[in-house]
């Protein structure tokens, strides 16, 4: 009985700690409104400060998983739908002054984006070259003489373009680098394990059901007054948008405004929301991402298996270099959950805690996870550290020299 009471008290303390942390998250969002773009936030490419390696250790290999770079909207009908709704409202004289301003700005952009749905943008191309340059500059030894770089991607065009841009970024640092780029369904287990087109897909993996009953739709209704947002744009909201489609349009407006980060434009559409509404919409997006990813996140273990297999191969052969993988946000997030990077593997029991444990600016355009491996001539133990978007990250492993971990201990915990 005493042990049970202690367990209950420990769980209660953990819940209170998470709840206490939430205001800090909101304060962070207010201090960094750029984070409110969620997964449309652009991964920074600038310099980062990294810890010195343990004495005698040098980097020799990097295993990487990255999300594609900045892109145009992914919803196939986003640009067309906004054009149709605002065009019809303008003809009916149903736009408010703010709605008319939105339409004027949108109309100036529409011709250049209409047929670009899902494409990697110029910013995305440049971003990947800058991320590759940072990797090279931080770990030049990995790309020394006899280095071999292998690269794999999903079959989506923006991922293929992302891989090419990244590899060109490495080549720009050293034209002699040996780089081989691959793509095709044969490589999907290490890129998109649960993709329907993956011929090796395995559905027999442990599910992790959500620990709360509230649905996304219920969360939306209690979190934001989305009709109030539309009322700033349309004189008669119901005439402009059927009631059943009003939330969908607001979500499109949110993603459309966030997507300006990825394009070569100074246009800003965030003025249609109040600062608090943007935070609420960010929360709703985080809820959906968490609720979709958590139940099946262990289905992404094949990526971890591939990281282990390829690292073991490099360690055994002694060959230096890098293995690069390029995929999508809906895979990157469950990978973070599976590895429990920086607490992403926390099993949320209260939807109000999701903003604490699922911060979507950590899954930005160009998101990247590096396993950087180190070896020593005097010590046979291989060490590694993990970088999330360039910054040193934590794993659920004991270590007395963070951010460095024992590769053998990682294998013991994650190998199947």
N, C-alpha and C positions, 0 to 999 in steps of 0.2 A: 504493500500500500504506500509506504514511504517513497519508494522509487517512482511509483505512478504520480504521486503528488509533485515530486521534484521534476518529472518530465513535463507535467502540465505547466508548472511555474516557468520552466525553461522556454517552452513554446510561447507562453504569454509574454515573457520578456522579449523574445525575438520579434513577436508581432508588434509590441509597443515600440521597439527600436526602429522597425521599419516605418511605422506610422510617424514617429518623431522625425525621421529623415525626410519625409515627404515635403515639408515646407522648404527644406534646403534645395530640393529639386526644382520647385516652383521659383524660388529665388534665383536659381541658376538660369532658368529659362528667361526670366525677366532681365537678368544681366546679360544674357547672350541670346537675343531674339533670333539670331541666325539659326539656332538649334531648332526653332519651331518649324523649320522646313522638314524636320524628321528625316526620312530616308532620301529626301531631295536635297539635303544639306551636302555641300561638296567637301569631301575629305581634304583637309589641309595637306599641302605638299611641301611646306617649308621645313627648315632645319629642326631637329629635335635633339634634346640632350639625353645621352645614353650613359649608363653606368660602365665603368671600366671592367674588363674581364678579370676573373680571378688570376692570380699570378701564374704565369707559365701557359695560360690558355690563349688560343687564337681561333677566330671563326674560320670555318672551312666549308659550311654548307647551309643553304637556306631553303626551307620548304614553305611555300606560299599558297594561300587561297585568297583571291580577290574578287570583289564585285566589279562588274563593268563600270566604266566611267560615266561621266555626266551625259545625259541623253534628253531627247525630246519626250513628251508625254507617252506613257505606255498604254493608256486606255485607247483602244482603237477608234472610238467615236468622240473623244474629248473635244477636239478643236471644232469638229463639225457640229456637235451638239450645242456648244456655247454659241457658235455662229447662228444656228437656227433659232435658239431661244431668244437671244438678244435682238436678232433681226426681226422676228415676229413681234416682239414687244415694242420695238421702235415703230413699226408700221401701224400698230394699234394705239400709239401714243401712250404706252403703258410704262415708260421708263421714268424714274426719278432723275433729278440732276446727277446724282452719283451713278445711277445706272447708265445714263447717257455718256458720262465721262468714261466709265468702264468700257462701253461699246466703242467709243472713239479710239481708245488705246488698243483694244482688242483688234479692231479693224486694221490698224496700222501694222499689226504683227501677223495676222491671220495668213496672208499670202505666203509668207516665208516658212510657216510651220504646218500648213494644211496637209502636205503630203510627206511629213517627216516623222510620223508617229513611230516611236520605238527606236529611232536611229541614234547612234552615238553622235553627240554634238562636237563642234570644233573644240569647245572647252574640255569635253571628255577626252578627246585625242591628246590635247596638250597636257591635261592632268596626268594621264598615264605615263607620258614621257617624263614628266617631272617626278612622279613617284618612283619610276625606274632609276632615274638619276640619283635620287636620294638613297635608294637601296645600294647602288654601286658605291656612292661616296661614303656611306656609313660602314660598308664592309668590302673594301677593295680586295682584300686577301681572298675572298670567296670567288672572285672573278679573275684570278691570276692565271699564270701559265697552265695549260692543260685543263682549264675549267670547262665544264660542259653544262649548258643550260637547256633544260627540256621544258616545254610548255604545252598545256592542254586547255581546251576551252569547250563550253557548251556549243551547240550548233546555231545559236542565235547570232544574227549578223552583228549586233552591237558588242557581243562578247568576242567574236572573231576580230573585229576592229580594235577592241580594247587590247587583246593579246598582241596584235601587230604593233600597236602604238607603244606598248610597254617594252616589247623586244627591240623596237627601233630606238627607244630611249636608252636601253643598255648598249646597243651598238654604237650610239652616238658617243658614249663614254670610252668604248674600245671597239673599233671596227673589226678587230681580230677575234672577237668572242665567237665561240662555237655555240650557236643557238639553233634548236630545231623546234618548229611549231607544229602542233598536231591538233586536229579536231575531227569529230565523228562520233557516232553513237557508241562505238567500242569503248570510249573513254568516259562515258557518263557515270559509271559507278563512283568515280573519284570526283565528279563535278556536280551531277544532279542525280543522286541515288534513287529518288522517288519519282523521277520524271516518267511520264507515261511512255515516252519513246525509248526509255532505257531497257534494252533487251535482257539485262541481268537484274532487273528490279526484283527485290525480295520483300514481300509483305509480312513475313513472319518475324517481327521485331516487337519488343515490349512497348505497349502504349502507356502513356502517362496522362490519364484523364485530368481535366481541369478540376481544381479543388473548390470551385464556386459554381453556383447555379445561374447567376445573372448572365443574360445573353447580351450580345453586342447591341442589338436593337434596344433592349431595356436600358443599357448603359448610355446610349445616345440620348434617349428621351430624358434622362435625369441629369445629363451633363451640359447640354447646350440648347438654347432656343434658336434652332436653325431657321425658323420662319421669320424671326426678327432680322436675321441677316438678309434674307430675300426682300424683306419689306424696305430695306434701304435702297434696293435696286429697282423694284417694281412697284408701281402705284397700287396695282391689284395683283397680289401674289398668286391667288388661286386662278386668276385668268391667265397668268403667264406660265404657271407650272402646276399641273395636277398635284393634288395633295400627296398622292402615293409616290410622286417623283421628286418631291421637294428636298428630302435629305440627300438623295443621289446628286442633285444639282449642286447643293452646297458642298458636298465632298469633292465634286469636280472643280469647283471654284477654289477650294483649299489647295488641291494638288496643282492646279493650274498656276496659282500665285506662287507656290513653292518652286515650281519648275522653272521660273524665270532665272533662278540661280545658274541653271545649266546652259543658258542661251546667251548669245552676244547681244544683249539689249540692256538698256537702262530703265526699261518700263517696270513699274512697280504696281502690283494689284492688291497688296496687302491692306490698303486703306479701306477696303470694304468690310473688314473685320475690326472689332475692338481688340486691344491687347489681350484681354481676358478670353475672348472668343478664340483667338489663335491658340492659346494655351489649352482651352477645352478641346479644340479640334485635334491638337497634338495628342492629348490624352486618349481620345477616341481612336485615333490611328494606332497608338501603342497598344490599346486593348485588342484591336483586331489582329495586329501582328502577333501578339502574345497568344491569343486564343487560337489562332491558326497554327502557330509553330509548336507550342508546347506539347500537345497530345502526340505528335509524331516525330518529335525531335530526335529520338533515338534511332529513327530510321535513317539518319544521316551518319551513322557510325561508319559506313564504308569509306567516307572521306578520311576519318581518323585511321582506319585500317590502311589506307593508301599512304597516308603520311608516315605511319610506322614502317610499312614495307619499304618505301623508297629511302627513308632515312637509314634503315638497317643495311640496305644495299650500298649506300654511299659510305657508311661507316666501315663495312667489311672491305670494300674496294679501295678506300682511301681517296677516292676521287673528289675533288672540290667542285663547287658549282651550285646550281639552284634548280629546283623543280617548281614550276609555276602553274597554278590552276586559276581559271577565270569562270565565274558563274554569276549568281543573282542574289538579291537581298533575301528572298524567301528560302535560300539555302544557307546564306551566311549567318543569319540569326539562329537557326537551329544548330548550326555548327558551334556557335558560341555557347549555346545552352548545353550541348552534349559535352563540351570540354569544361564547362563552368568557368569560362573566362570572366574575370572581374565580377563574379556573382551572377552572371546571366543564367546559370543553372538553378537559381532559387525557385523553389516550388511555391508559387504565390497562392495564398489561401483567401485573400481579400482583393477584389478588383481595384480598390483604392490604393493598393500597394504597387500596382503595375508600373506607374511612373518611376518608382524607385529602382525596379529591377529590369526594366525594359526601356532603356533610353535610346530612342531611335537615331539620334545623331551619331551614335556609335556604329550605325549600319548605313553610312552615307554613300553617296555616289563615289565610287572608287574605294570603298571600304577594303581593308587588307589586313590579313593575319599572317605574321611571319613566325616560323620556328627557326631560330638562328642557333646553329650547332657549333660547339667549341671543343677542341681537343688539346691535349698537352703531351709533350714528349716524355714527361716524367711521371704522369699519372694516367693510367689506362681508362679512367672513368670519363665518359663523354658527358658534357654539360650542354644545356640549351636554355634559351630564354624565349619568351613569347612577346611579340610586339603587336599591339592592336592599334591600327591606324598610325603606326610609327612610334607609339608610346609603350614603354615597358608595362606588361600586364601580369596579373596574378592567376595562378591555377590552384586547384584544390590539392596541392602536394606540400608536404613538409620540406623545408629547406633552411639552411642556416646561412645562405648567401644569396637571398633574393636580389635581383630578379632571375638568378641562375638556379636551374633545377637539374637533378640527376635524370639522365635519359633512361637508365634502368628502372628507376622508380616510376617514371611515366609509363613505361612499357608494362610494368607489373599491374598498374591500375587500369590501363585502357586496352591492353591487347586481349583479343578474344581467341 
